[in-house]
Amino acid sequence: MNLTDTPWHDDAEAILPDLVELRRAIHAEPELGLQNPKTLAKIKAALAGLPLEFREGPSTTGLIATLKGPANGRTVLLRGDMDALPLHEDTGLDYSSTTDGAMHACGHDTHVAMLVGAAKMLCARREELAGTVQFMFQPGEEGHHGARFMLDDGLIDPLPDAAFALHIMPNAPRGVFTGRAGPLLASSDVLSITVKGAGGHASMPHDATDPVPVACEIVSAIQAMVTRTVSVFDPAVVTIAKITAGTTNNIIPETAHMLGTIRTLSPRQRAQVAEHLHRLAPNIAAAHGCTADVHIEPGFPVTLCDARAVHFGKSVVENLFGEESWITLDTPIMGAEDFAYVLEKVPGAMFFLGASHEGDDWRSCCGLHSNRMVLDDSVMSRGAALHAAIAERFLTDGFE
């Protein structure tokens, strides 16, 4: 079948009102972490009656919905994440969050709706499919390793031949898709450093061992470490985002605690930065008579996109929407994504879809993770159409 013979965009436009309704229902009831039962119920209701097989696991409320075509050919996985962020929404939308302290500020509500739309369209053309499509509805993307849990639960066993994901970008040109081969997003590790000294009276610091200036020196030394030991061609970002110490104005505390993030674009640099931090902080602390405990909690790996998959996705986008609808990113983004766990095992790619409102200056729109982030619902038809077209074409032609 020729891809252009399948009017995916027309089909997606026809079901757009349903996708908008689903997205807004999910947006109004956001859920955090690995357990998203209300969202899962909405997904199942939207998929009811379709020729899909469901698989669920013990660790999360994640769902794999499988569509088998008449031919025993390739398998392709399409992923949409489900969970929200711990934010108080301040958008003023009619369908704003009704859950205190939770908001869909990363577009996962749209990801679910677009994936449901693709499932509906592909099910309607099931007899024309040359293989199998897996729809991965995944909770726990926001730092909870949901994709890894779903893999560990065996929900994606056997592994598909390719995997694709789509992520909304509110501060990007409306309706334009972007991506790149190689590292698209960074690894993300949590850095925790505790400096321990000896407390005392704030008026007599010579009788104490103050951990606060030591913590400040460590923060400055980390910035020097990055600029002097990390290659600009294999970058790293180390940010201390929180420092806590003390209880009042006239007491030198015993401890100072720092919390931050480490972002890198290669496993080699990731290991090297960790090695430097484990050496730097304790030795600076020791020079001042303190101790420093460094703990690094591993987060998501680097999101590495297969060059064949990116070229393939670009071709599908341009076929559907024209060459002006694709931009190749010059550089990676230092955010992180747990779809990286899937891409460690399966060749594939993640793409971004600009969702600023028509007529707005996308450069000034609130970005991801803002409690004022808003999106243009209408771009979801493009996302659903791309999901469906990618699945159809990959099952027919592979990466060719």
GULOLO-717157 format. One record per atom (N, C-alpha, C): y, x, z; residue in three letters. Coordinates in steps of 0.2 Angstrom, whole numbers, plus 5000, padded with zeros to 4 digits. Layout:
! GULOLO-717157
YXZALA ...
! end
This chain:
! GULOLO-717157
499450045000MET 500050005000MET 500650045000MET 501150034996ASN 501750064996ASN 502250045002ASN 502550085005LEU 502850065011LEU 503450015010LEU 503750035004THR 504349985002THR 504149915000THR 503449905000ASP 503249834998ASP 503249795004ASP 503249825010THR 503249795017THR 503949785020THR 504249725020PRO 504949715022PRO 504949715030PRO 504849775033TRP 504849775040TRP 505549755043TRP 506049775040HIS 506649765043HIS 506849685042HIS 506649655037ASP 506749585036ASP 506349545042ASP 505649565043ASP 505249535048ASP 505549545055ASP 505849605056ALA 506149625063ALA 506749575064ALA 507149575059GLU 507749525059GLU 507549455061GLU 507049435058ALA 506749365060ALA 506649355067ALA 506349405070ILE 506149395077ILE 506649425082ILE 507149455080LEU 507649485084LEU 507849435090LEU 508049365089PRO 508149325095PRO 507649325100PRO 507049335098ASP 506549335103ASP 506549405107ASP 506649455103LEU 506749525107LEU 507349525111LEU 507849495109VAL 508449495114VAL 508349455120VAL 507949395119GLU 507849355125GLU 507349395130GLU 506849435127LEU 506449475131LEU 506749525135LEU 507149565131ARG 507549625134ARG 507949595140ARG 508349545139ARG 508749525144ARG 508449495150ARG 507849465149ALA 507449445155ALA 507249505159ALA 506949555155ILE 506749615159ILE 507349655162ILE 507949655159HIS 508549685162HIS 508749645168HIS 508649585169ALA 508849545174ALA 508449555180ALA 507849585179GLU 507349595185GLU 507049665184GLU 507449715185PRO 507249785184PRO 506749805190PRO 506249845189GLU 505849875193GLU 505749945193GLU 505649975199LEU 505650055199LEU 504950075200LEU 504850145198GLY 504250185199GLY 503650155195GLY 503050165198LEU 502450165194LEU 502150085194LEU 502450045199GLN 502249975199GLN 502749935197GLN 502649905191ASN 503149855188ASN 502849795186ASN 502549755191PRO 502149695189PRO 502549635186PRO 503149625187LYS 503549575184LYS 503649595177LYS 503849655175THR 503949675168THR 503249675165THR 502749695168LEU 502049685165LEU 501849615163LEU 502049565167ALA 501949495166ALA 502349475160ALA 502949495159LYS 503349475154LYS 503049505147LYS 502849565147ILE 502549595141ILE 501849555139ILE 501449535144LYS 500849505143LYS 500949435140LYS 501449405143ALA 501649335140ALA 501949335133ALA 502349395131ALA 502549405125ALA 502049415120ALA 501449445122LEU 500949465118LEU 500349415117LEU 500449365121ALA 499849315122ALA 499749285115ALA 499049285114GLY 498849255108GLY 498749295102GLY 498949365103LEU 498849415097LEU 498249445098LEU 497949475092PRO 497249505092PRO 497349575095PRO 497449575101LEU 497549645105LEU 497049645110LEU 496749715111GLU 496349725117GLU 496749765122GLU 496749735129PHE 497149765134PHE 496749815138PHE 497049875140ARG 496749915145ARG 497249935150ARG 497049935157GLU 497449945162GLU 497049995167GLU 497450035171GLY 497150085175GLY 497350065183GLY 497050105187PRO 497150095194PRO 497750125197PRO 498150175193SER 498650215196SER 499350175195SER 499450135190THR 500050115188THR 499950045185THR 500550005184THR 500449945180THR 500549955173THR 500350015170GLY 500450035163GLY 499949995159GLY 500049985153LEU 499649945148LEU 499549975142LEU 498949985139ILE 498750005132ILE 498549935129ILE 498949915124ALA 498749855120ALA 498549885113ALA 497849875111THR 497649905105THR 497549855100THR 497749875094LEU 497649825088LEU 497249865083LEU 496649835081LYS 496149865077LYS 496149835070LYS 496349875065GLY 496349845058GLY 495649845055GLY 495549815049PRO 494849815047PRO 494549875045PRO 494949925044ALA 494649995042ALA 494550035048ALA 494050075048ASN 493950125054ASN 494250195052ASN 494950195052GLY 495250255050GLY 495650285056GLY 496250315055ARG 496650345060ARG 496850305065ARG 497050335071THR 497350295077THR 498050325078THR 498550285079VAL 499250305080VAL 499450265087VAL 499850305091LEU 500050275097LEU 500850265097LEU 501050215099LEU 501750195099LEU 501950185107LEU 502450215109ARG 502550205117ARG 503250185118ARG 503250135123GLY 503950115126GLY 503850115134GLY 504350145137ASP 504350145144ASP 504650085148ASP 504450065154MET 504650005157MET 505050005163MET 505150065167ASP 505450065173ASP 506150075173ASP 506550055178ALA 507250055179ALA 507450115183ALA 508150115185LEU 508450175189LEU 508650145195LEU 508650185201PRO 508950155207PRO 509750165207PRO 510050115203LEU 510750105203LEU 510950035204LEU 511550025207HIS 511849965207HIS 512249945201HIS 512049895197GLU 512349885190GLU 513149855191GLU 513549885187ASP 514249865187ASP 514449855180ASP 514049815176THR 514249795169THR 514649735168THR 514449685173GLY 514749615172GLY 514449575167GLY 513849595165LEU 513449555160LEU 513149495163LEU 513149445158ASP 512849375161ASP 512149385163ASP 511749435161TYR 511049455162TYR 511049515167TYR 511549525171SER 511549585175SER 510949585180SER 510749645182SER 510249645187SER 510249605193SER 509749565195THR 509749525201THR 509349565207THR 509149625205THR 508849665210THR 509249715213THR 509449715220ASP 509849755223ASP 509649835222ASP 510049875220GLY 509849945220GLY 509449965214GLY 509449925209ALA 509049935203ALA 509349915197ALA 509349955191MET 509649935185MET 509349965179MET 509249935173HIS 509049965167HIS 509650005164HIS 509750065167ALA 510250105164ALA 510050155159ALA 509450155157CYS 509150205152CYS 508850175146CYS 508950105146GLY 508750075140GLY 507950055139GLY 507650065145HIS 506950045144HIS 506749975143HIS 507249935145ASP 507149865143ASP 507149855136ASP 507549885132THR 507549885125THR 506949915122THR 506649975125HIS 506050005122HIS 505449955123HIS 505449915128VAL 504849875129VAL 504949815123VAL 505549795123ALA 505649735118ALA 505549755111ALA 505749815109MET 505649845102MET 504849855101MET 504449875106LEU 503749885105LEU 503449825105LEU 503649775109VAL 503349705108VAL 503449675101VAL 504049685098GLY 504249665091GLY 503749705086GLY 503649765087ALA 503249805082ALA 502549775083ALA 502249765089ALA 501649735090ALA 501549665086ALA 502049625087LYS 501949555084LYS 501949565076LYS 502349605073MET 502349615066MET 501749645063MET 501549695067LEU 500849735065LEU 500249685065LEU 500249645071CYS 499749595071CYS 499749545066CYS 500349525063ALA 500349475058ALA 500149505051ALA 500049575051ARG 499849605045ARG 499149645046ARG 498849625051ARG 498249665054ARG 497749675048ARG 497649635044GLU 497149645038GLU 497349695033GLU 497949715033GLU 498149765029GLU 498249835032GLU 498049845038LEU 498049905042LEU 497449945040LEU 497650015039ALA 497050065038ALA 496750095044ALA 496850065050GLY 496650105056GLY 496850065062GLY 496950095067THR 497150075074THR 497750095077THR 498150045080VAL 498750055083VAL 498650045091VAL 498950095095GLN 498950085102GLN 499650075104GLN 499850025108PHE 500450015110PHE 500450025118PHE 500850085119MET 500850105126MET 501450085130MET 501350035135PHE 501850015139PHE 501850055146PHE 502350095147GLN 502250145152GLN 502750135158GLN 502550125164PRO 503050125170PRO 503150205172PRO 503550205177GLY 503650275180GLY 503850335176GLY 504250315171GLU 504550375167GLU 505150415171GLU 505450375175GLU 506050405178GLU 505850445184GLU 505550505183GLY 505350555188GLY 504650545191GLY 504250485189HIS 503650475193HIS 503050485189HIS 503150525183HIS 502550545179HIS 502050495177HIS 502350435175GLY 501950385173GLY 501450395167GLY 501750435162ALA 501250455156ALA 500650495159ALA 500850545163ARG 500250585166ARG 499750545169ARG 499950495173PHE 499450455177PHE 499050405172PHE 499350385167MET 499050345162MET 498550385158MET 498650445157LEU 498250495154LEU 497650505158LEU 497850525165ASP 497250535170ASP 496850475171ASP 497050415170ASP 496650355171ASP 496250345165ASP 496250385160GLY 495850375154GLY 496050325149GLY 496650295150LEU 496850235146LEU 496950255139LEU 497050325137ILE 497150345131ILE 496650395128ILE 496050375130ASP 495450415129ASP 494950365125ASP 494750385118PRO 494950455115PRO 495650455113PRO 495950515112LEU 496650525110LEU 496750505103LEU 497350475102PRO 497550455095PRO 497650515091PRO 497750505084ASP 497850555080ASP 498650575080ASP 499050535082ALA 499750545082ALA 500050505087ALA 500650525090ALA 501050475095ALA 501750485093ALA 502050425094PHE 502850425093PHE 503150375098PHE 503750395100ALA 504150355105ALA 504850355102ALA 505250305104LEU 505950295102LEU 506350285108LEU 506950315109HIS 507350305114HIS 508050285112HIS 508350235115ILE 508950215114ILE 509550265116ILE 510050265113MET 510650315115MET 511250275114MET 511550255120PRO 512150215119PRO 512750245117PRO 512850315118ASN 513450345115ASN 513250395109ASN 512950355104ALA 512750385098ALA 512950335092ALA 513050355086PRO 513250315081PRO 512750255080PRO 512950195080ARG 512550135079ARG 512050135074ARG 511450125075GLY 510950115070GLY 510650175067GLY 510950235069VAL 510750295066VAL 510150325071VAL 509650355068PHE 509150385071PHE 509250465071PHE 509050495076THR 509050565077THR 508450595079THR 508350665078GLY 507750695080GLY 507750765078GLY 507250805080ARG 507250875078ARG 506550905079ARG 506350955076ALA 505650985077ALA 505751035082ALA 505151045086GLY 505151095091GLY 505451065098GLY 505751105102PRO 505951075109PRO 506551025108PRO 506350965109LEU 506850905109LEU 507250895116LEU 506850905121LEU 507050895128LEU 506750945132LEU 507150955138ALA 506951015142ALA 506350995147ALA 506051045150SER 505651035156SER 506151025162SER 505950995167SER 506350975173SER 505950985179SER 506151035183ASP 505851045190ASP 506351035195ASP 506151015201VAL 506551005207VAL 506551065211VAL 507151085213LEU 507251145217LEU 507551135224LEU 507151155229SER 507351145236SER 507451215239SER 507951225242ILE 508051285246ILE 508251275253ILE 507951295258THR 508151285265THR 508351355268THR 508951365270VAL 509151425274VAL 509151415281VAL 508851455285LYS 508751445292LYS 509151505295LYS 509551495300GLY 509951545304GLY 509851525311GLY 510351535315ALA 510351515322ALA 511051485324ALA 510951425327GLY 511551385328GLY 511951405334GLY 512551375334GLY 512951395340GLY 513651365340GLY 514151385344HIS 514751355344HIS 515151375338HIS 515551325335ALA 515951345329ALA 516451395331ALA 516751395337SER 517251445338SER 517051515340SER 516351525340MET 516051595342MET 515551605336MET 515651615330PRO 515151625325PRO 514851695326PRO 515151735329HIS 514751805330HIS 514151795335HIS 514151745339ASP 513551735343ASP 513051685340ASP 513151675333ALA 512651625330ALA 512451665323ALA 512051635319THR 511951665312THR 512051605308THR 512551595305ASP 512851535301ASP 512451535294ASP 512051485293PRO 511751475287PRO 512151455281PRO 512751425283VAL 513151385278VAL 513451435273VAL 513851495275PRO 514051545270PRO 513551575266PRO 512951585269VAL 512351605266VAL 512151565260VAL 512151495261ALA 511951445256ALA 512451455250ALA 513051455252CYS 513551465247CYS 513551525243CYS 513351575246GLU 513251645242GLU 512651635237GLU 512151595240ILE 511551585236ILE 511651545229ILE 512051495230VAL 512351455225VAL 512651495219VAL 513151535222SER 513551575217SER 513051625214SER 512551655217ALA 512051705215ALA 511651675209ALA 511451615210ILE 511051575205ILE 511451575199ILE 512051555199GLN 512451555193GLN 512451625189GLN 512551675193ALA 512551745190ALA 511851765188ALA 511351745191MET 510651755189MET 510551725182MET 510751665181VAL 510651625175VAL 511051665169VAL 511651685170THR 512051715165THR 511851785163THR 511551825168ARG 511351895168ARG 510551905166ARG 510151855167THR 509451865166THR 509151825161THR 509451765159VAL 509151715155VAL 509451725148VAL 509051735143SER 509251745136SER 509651685133SER 510151685130VAL 510551635127VAL 510151595122VAL 509651635119PHE 509151605114PHE 508551575117PHE 508451575123ASP 507951535127ASP 508251515133ASP 508651465133PRO 509151445139PRO 508851415145PRO 509151415150ALA 509051385156ALA 509651355159ALA 509551295163VAL 510051275167VAL 509851265174VAL 510151295179VAL 510051285186VAL 510651255190VAL 510551195192THR 511151165195THR 510951145202THR 511351165207ILE 511251145214ILE 511751075215ILE 511451025216ALA 511850955215ALA 511950935222ALA 511650955227LYS 511750935234LYS 511650985239LYS 512150995244ILE 512051035250ILE 512150995256ILE 511751005261THR 511850965267THR 511751015273THR 512151015278ALA 512151055284ALA 512551025289ALA 512351035295GLY 512751025301GLY 512850945303GLY 513150935309THR 513250865311THR 513950845313THR 514350905315THR 515050885317THR 515450945316THR 516150945318ASN 516551005316ASN 516551065320ASN 516251055326ASN 516251115331ASN 515551145332ASN 515051135328ILE 514451155329ILE 514151195323ILE 513951255324ILE 513651295318ILE 512951275318ILE 512751245312PRO 512051215311PRO 511551275311PRO 510951255312GLU 510351305312GLU 510151305305GLU 510151255301THR 509951255294THR 510451225289THR 510351255283ALA 510751225277ALA 510251205271ALA 510251155269HIS 509751135263HIS 510151125257HIS 509851145251MET 510051135245MET 509551105240MET 509851065236LEU 509351025231LEU 509651025224LEU 509251045220GLY 509451045213GLY 508951035208GLY 509151055201THR 508651045196THR 508651105192THR 508051125189ILE 507951175184ILE 507751145177ILE 508151165172ARG 507951145165ARG 507851205161ARG 507251205157THR 507151255152THR 506851225146THR 506751275141LEU 506551245134LEU 505851285132LEU 505651325137SER 504951355135SER 504551365142SER 503951365141PRO 503551385147PRO 503651455150PRO 503851505146ARG 503951575148ARG 504551575152ARG 505151545150GLN 505751545153GLN 505651505160GLN 505251445160ARG 505151405166ARG 504851445171ARG 504351485169ALA 504051535174ALA 504551585177ALA 504851615172GLN 505351675174GLN 505851645179GLN 506151595177VAL 506751565182VAL 506451555189VAL 505851525189ALA 505551515196ALA 505451575200ALA 505151625196GLU 505051695199GLU 505751725202GLU 506251715198HIS 506951745200HIS 507151715206HIS 507051645206LEU 507351605212LEU 506951625219LEU 506351635218HIS 505851645224HIS 506051715226HIS 506351765222ARG 506551825225ARG 507251825227ARG 507751795224LEU 508451795225LEU 508651765232LEU 508451705233ALA 508651665239ALA 508351705245ALA 507751715246PRO 507551745252PRO 507851815254PRO 508051855248ASN 508251915249ASN 509051915251ASN 509451865248ILE 510051855250ILE 510151835258ILE 509651785259ALA 509651765266ALA 509451825271ALA 509051865269ALA 508851915274ALA 509351965275ALA 509751975270ALA 510352025271ALA 510851995276ALA 510851935277HIS 511351905282HIS 510951885289HIS 510351905290GLY 509951895296GLY 509651825296GLY 509651785290CYS 509351725289CYS 508651725286CYS 508351665285THR 507751665281THR 507951605276THR 507551605270ALA 507651555265ALA 506951535262ALA 506851475263ASP 506151445260ASP 506351415253ASP 506051435248VAL 506151405241VAL 505551365239VAL 505651305237HIS 505151265235HIS 505351235228HIS 504851235223ILE 504951215217ILE 504451155215ILE 504651095214GLU 504151045213GLU 504151035205GLU 503551045202PRO 503551045195PRO 503650975193PRO 504050965187GLY 504250905184GLY 503950895177GLY 504250865173PHE 504050855166PHE 504050925162PHE 503550935158PRO 503550985153PRO 504150975148PRO 504151035144VAL 504651025138VAL 504350975133VAL 504850935130THR 504650885125THR 504650925119THR 504050935116LEU 503950975110LEU 503750925104LEU 504150925099CYS 504050875093CYS 503750915088CYS 503150895085ASP 502850925080ASP 503250915073ASP 503350975070ALA 503750975064ALA 503550925059ALA 502850925058ARG 502550875053ARG 502750805055ARG 502750785061ALA 502950715063ALA 503650705063ALA 504050755064VAL 504850745063VAL 504950735056VAL 504650775051HIS 504850765044HIS 504550695042HIS 503950675044PHE 503650615043PHE 504150555045PHE 504450555051GLY 504850505054GLY 505450505050GLY 505750555048LYS 506350565044LYS 506250525038LYS 505750535034SER 505550505028SER 505550435029SER 505150405034VAL 505150335035VAL 505850305036VAL 506250335040VAL 506850315042VAL 507250305035VAL 507250355031GLU 507650355025GLU 507450305020GLU 506750295020ASN 506450245016ASN 506650175018ASN 506750165024LEU 506850095026LEU 507650085026LEU 508050135028PHE 508750115030PHE 509250165026PHE 508950215022GLY 509450255018GLY 509550325022GLY 509750375018GLU 509850435020GLU 510350445026GLU 510850395025GLU 511350405030GLU 511150375037GLU 510550355038SER 510350325044SER 509950385048SER 509950445046TRP 509550495049TRP 510050555050TRP 510050585056ILE 510350645058ILE 509850695061ILE 509850755059THR 509350805062THR 509850845067THR 509550845074LEU 509950875079LEU 509950945078LEU 510550975079ASP 510551055079ASP 510251085085ASP 510351055091THR 510051085097THR 509651035101THR 509251065105PRO 508951015110PRO 509450985115PRO 509150935119ILE 509550905124ILE 509250925131ILE 509650935136MET 509350965142MET 509050915147MET 509150855145GLY 508750795148GLY 508050805148GLY 507650765151ALA 506850775151ALA 506550705150ALA 505950705148GLU 505550645146GLU 504850655148GLU 504450605151ASP 503750625152ASP 503350605147ASP 503650575141PHE 503250575135PHE 502950645133PHE 503250695136ALA 503050765135ALA 502350775136ALA 502050735141TYR 501350745143TYR 500950725137TYR 501150665134VAL 500750645128VAL 500750695122VAL 501350725121LEU 501450765116LEU 501150835117LEU 500950855123GLU 500550915125GLU 499850905122GLU 499650845121LYS 498950835119LYS 498850805112LYS 499450775110VAL 499350735103VAL 499950755099VAL 499850775092PRO 500450785088PRO 500850725087PRO 501550735088GLY 501950675087GLY 502650695088GLY 503150645089ALA 503850655090ALA 504150595094ALA 504750615097MET 505150565099MET 505850565095MET 506050505094PHE 506750495090PHE 507150455095PHE 507850465093PHE 508350425097PHE 508650375092PHE 508950325094LEU 509250265090LEU 509950255094LEU 510450265090GLY 511150245092GLY 511250175093GLY 511450155099ALA 511550085101ALA 512250065103ALA 512750105101SER 513450085103SER 513550015099SER 514049985102HIS 514249915098HIS 514649935092HIS 514549895087GLU 514949905081GLU 515649895082GLU 516049945079GLY 516749955080GLY 516949995086GLY 516550005091ASP 516650045096ASP 516650125094ASP 517050165098ASP 517050235097ASP 516450255101ASP 515950275098TRP 515350295102TRP 515350355106TRP 515850395105ARG 515950455109ARG 516250435116ARG 516550385116SER 516850365123SER 516450315127SER 515850295124CYS 515450245127CYS 515050275133CYS 514950235138CYS 514550255144CYS 513850285142CYS 513650335144GLY 513050365142GLY 512450335147GLY 511850365145LEU 511250345149LEU 511350365156LEU 511050325161HIS 511050335168HIS 511750315171HIS 512150285167SER 512850255170SER 512750185172SER 513050165178ASN 512950095180ASN 513450045176ASN 513750075171ARG 514150035167ARG 513950035160ARG 513350065159MET 513050065152MET 512850005149MET 513149995143VAL 512949935139VAL 512749955132VAL 512349905129LEU 512049925122LEU 512149865118LEU 512049875111ASP 512149825106ASP 511349805105ASP 511249745107ASP 510549715106ASP 510349715099ASP 510749705094SER 510549695087SER 510249755084SER 510349815087VAL 509949875084VAL 509249875086VAL 509049835090MET 508249825092MET 507849805085MET 508149775081SER 507749755075SER 507649825071SER 508049865071ARG 507949935067ARG 507349975071ARG 507449975078GLY 506950005081GLY 506249975080GLY 506149915081ALA 505549875080ALA 505249895073ALA 505749885068ALA 505549895061ALA 505249975060ALA 505550015063LEU 505350085062LEU 504650095066LEU 504550075072HIS 503950075075HIS 503350055070HIS 503449995067ALA 502949965063ALA 502850005057ALA 503450025054ALA 503350065047ALA 503050125049ALA 503150165054ILE 502850225056ILE 502050215057ILE 501850165060ALA 501150145061ALA 500850135055ALA 501150095051GLU 500750075044GLU 500750135040GLU 501250175039ARG 501250235034ARG 500750285037ARG 500750305044PHE 500350355046PHE 499650335045PHE 499450275047LEU 498750255046LEU 498550255038LEU 498950245034THR 498850255027THR 498850325024THR 499350365026ASP 499450425023ASP 499350485028ASP 499350475034GLY 499450535039GLY 500150565038GLY 500150625040PHE 500850655040PHE 501050675033PHE 500650655028GLU 500850675021GLU 501450645018GLU 
! end
